[in-house]
């Protein structure tokens, strides 16, 4: 009797790491590759809605990867990111740093993931504990329609922003 060995095949994880506002890829301190920002294309991923980018050469504290926080995407109204993904549960990491305002209460907006408000009247400066300080907010969401959407909606003060965005399938 002969033994047959079958190879163990493991699918690569479904993961999107986006350096919002950046025009090139980036390898972070842990060796993970971050993608350059881009508009949405059918069957893939990207930002949607009229939005702009902004950057600073200033150093960002509270992170081992200040590069990820030196660019951002913003809009005068609302904008978002769309990821065409298989149904399942995903971890969404929202990376923020206030690059413009140097006090709290100057930028307040909402973040809506899969139709649910996950950050209501969010103030990056207050949450991060200051100006030019990194802050990561992590949420788990379930996708049941093959389309993971993250919307940054204008709040009562100034415009919504995002510096980097990570989406990873966990089940």
Long-range contacts (C-beta under 8 A, 24 or more apart in sequence): 13-168, 13-169, 14-85, 14-86, 14-167, 14-168, 14-169, 15-166, 15-167, 15-168, 15-169, 16-45, 16-83, 16-165, 16-166, 16-167, 16-168, 17-164, 17-165, 17-166, 18-45, 18-81, 18-164, 18-165, 18-166, 19-67, 19-68, 19-71, 19-164, 20-47, 20-53, 20-71, 20-72, 20-73, 20-95, 20-162, 20-163, 20-164, 20-165, 21-53, 21-54, 21-55, 21-71, 21-72, 21-73, 21-163, 22-71, 26-67, 26-68, 28-64, 28-65, 28-67, 28-68, 29-64, 29-65, 34-68, 34-164, 37-71, 37-73, 40-81, 40-82, 42-84, 43-84, 44-84, 45-81, 45-82, 45-83, 45-84, 45-167, 46-81, 46-82, 47-73, 47-79, 47-80, 47-81, 47-82, 48-79, 48-80, 48-81, 48-82, 49-75, 49-77, 49-78, 49-79, 49-80, 50-75, 50-76, 50-77, 50-79, 51-75, 51-79, 54-99, 54-100, 55-99, 56-99, 56-132, 58-99, 58-132, 59-132, 60-97, 60-132, 60-133, 60-134, 61-130, 61-132, 61-133, 61-134, 62-128, 62-129, 62-133, 62-134, 62-135, 63-97, 63-134, 66-134, 68-95, 68-134, 68-163, 68-164, 69-95, 69-96, 69-97, 69-99, 69-134, 69-163, 69-164, 70-99, 70-163, 71-163, 72-97, 72-99, 72-161, 72-162, 72-163, 73-161, 73-162, 74-159, 74-160, 74-161, 74-162, 75-152, 75-154, 75-159, 75-160, 76-154, 76-159, 77-154, 78-151, 78-152, 78-153, 78-154, 78-160, 79-151, 79-152, 79-160, 80-149, 80-150, 80-151, 80-152, 81-149, 81-150, 81-162, 81-165, 82-147, 82-148, 82-149, 82-150, 83-147, 83-148, 83-149, 83-167, 84-146, 84-147, 85-143, 85-146, 85-147, 85-148, 85-167, 85-169, 86-143, 86-146, 86-169, 87-142, 87-143, 87-144, 87-145, 87-146, 88-142, 88-143, 88-169, 88-170, 88-171, 89-140, 89-141, 89-142, 89-143, 89-169, 89-170, 89-171, 90-140, 90-141, 90-142, 90-143, 90-148, 90-167, 90-168, 90-169, 90-170, 91-138, 91-139, 91-140, 91-166, 91-167, 91-168, 91-170, 92-138, 92-139, 92-140, 92-141, 92-148, 92-150, 92-165, 92-166, 92-167, 93-136, 93-137, 93-138, 93-164, 93-165, 93-166, 93-167, 93-168, 94-119, 94-136, 94-137, 94-138, 94-139, 94-150, 94-162, 94-165, 95-134, 95-135, 95-136, 95-162, 95-163, 95-164, 95-165, 95-166, 96-124, 96-127, 96-128, 96-134, 96-135, 96-136, 96-137, 96-161, 96-162, 96-163, 97-124, 97-128, 97-132, 97-133, 97-134, 97-135, 97-163, 98-124, 98-125, 98-128, 98-131, 98-132, 98-133, 98-161, 99-132, 99-161, 99-163, 101-125, 101-131, 101-158, 102-131, 103-131, 105-157, 106-157, 106-158, 107-157, 107-158, 107-159, 107-161, 108-155, 108-156, 108-157, 108-158, 109-152, 109-153, 109-154, 109-155, 109-158, 109-159, 109-160, 109-161, 110-152, 110-153, 110-155, 110-160, 111-137, 111-150, 111-151, 111-152, 111-153, 111-160, 112-149, 112-150, 112-151, 112-153, 113-139, 113-141, 113-148, 113-149, 113-150, 113-151, 114-141, 114-142, 114-143, 114-148, 114-149, 115-149, 116-141, 121-155, 121-156, 122-155, 124-161, 134-163, 140-170
